[in-house]
Amino acid sequence: MPFDPRRRDFLSAAAGVAAVPSIAAQAVAPAKSLNLKITDLKTVIVNAGSVNWVFCKVYTNQGLVGLGEGSMTSKEATVAEAIREHHRFLVGKDPTDIELLWQGMYRYPRWRGGPVLNSAISAVEIALWDILGQALGVPIYKLLGGAARRRIRLYKDVASTPEAFLKAKEEGYGAAKSGFIRVDNDLVEPRRAVREGIRALEQVRKAVGDDFDICIDAHGKLTTVMAVEFCTAIEDLRPFFVEEATQLEDLGELELLRQKTKVPLATGERSFTKWGFAEMCARHLVNYVQPDVVHAGGILELKKIGTLAEAFRIEMAPHNPQSEVSTMASLHVDATTPASTIQEYNPRSDQWVQDLFYGGGSRVKDGYAELPDRPGLGVQLNEEVAARRPYQPVNRPNYVFSDGAVADH
């Protein structure tokens, strides 16, 4: 079989990824003297309106408690149970052996991978890093190699109106994201959706000017024909990227779109682990990869994906529509990963959300997040507030075409 030069590039990148755990291994050594052992694990589900947030708490014999998140829309109760299944494997183990425990959670089960199992592993893994950072008295990113930048650029999710984008600009953001592809009453009308999406984007570009970055989240709603039509039509409007213009079952569809348009493409919120991003990066199918720290495998796995992206000169823009726990976990990776150039940010001003978290959380100024400076993750969960908002099943959209056929989302 002839040698594929892409394989050589992939192997070179993989060598760089393999070096990442050694950084963490060196940093962990001082915590070993604490003789930390995992004593318990539990989950907390909090209803946040249209979604439920799933949190994981890992307890130790020294009183240190780690906090993680595995929130996943429409499957929250399933993820919570998957997290709890790790209890029998984790109790008695050293929580600072993060890579070893990750490998065990991922590889020991006969059935592995997918959104539910990876989200469960991510929640636990984030909590383990929180414990380690607290034990050593340093922010997590200091254990991953230290700062690669002085602050972290953010984009804010907003409605697809000129007013919403202008408000983000007034708040100091230089970038914001919206869907633009509208679906009314769960009915997908391809021509109308594309036409109105283009018009909405034109209005926003006119309002914010040439120097504001407009991100577009197609959210998997487009058929292949719709994706090509939409992306080619908006090239002159210079979007920062178009996210999830295709489905991930067939990377050939993404390659086809890549050949048809010069619009920057982004995807990855529904991809998992470094293996889910390897071919995408090696074939340069996107300009931005968008792994989600609470789905892709956790903090160190997100760091590995960022290293893989860096090797292929692809930028990383982590997905993050969840809570402050997800935000802080993402920021620790952003701080230390050269390829991570912009971070999704979803601030919630509700008073109950402010009360749900204490310990500080993210600090944002002029569209940038400051580097975390508190030990561990840097945020804690108020379980009294959480208990007042128990899990509630949430109905998600059921998109259809005019003939009643099921549409993607």
Secondary structure, DSSP 8 states (H G I E B T S, - for coil): ----HHHHHHHHHHHHHHTHHHHHHHHHGGGGGG---EEEEEEEEEE-SSSEEEEEEEEETTS-EEEEE---TT-HHHHHHHHHTTHHHHTTS-TT-HHHHHHHHHHSSSS--HHHHHHHHHHHHHHHHHHHHHHHTSBGGGGGT--SSSEEEEEEE--SSHHHHHHHHHTT-SEEEE-----BTTB--HHHHHHHHHHHHHHHHHHH-TTSEEEEE-TT---HHHHHHHHHHTGGG--SEEE--S-SS-HHHHHHHHHH--S-EEE-TT--TTHHHHHHHHTT--SEE--BTTTTT-HHHHHHHHHHHHHTT-EE--B--S-HHHHHHHHHHHHH-TTB--EEE-----HHHHHHEES----EETTEEE---SSBTS-EE-HHHHHTS----------B-TTS-B---
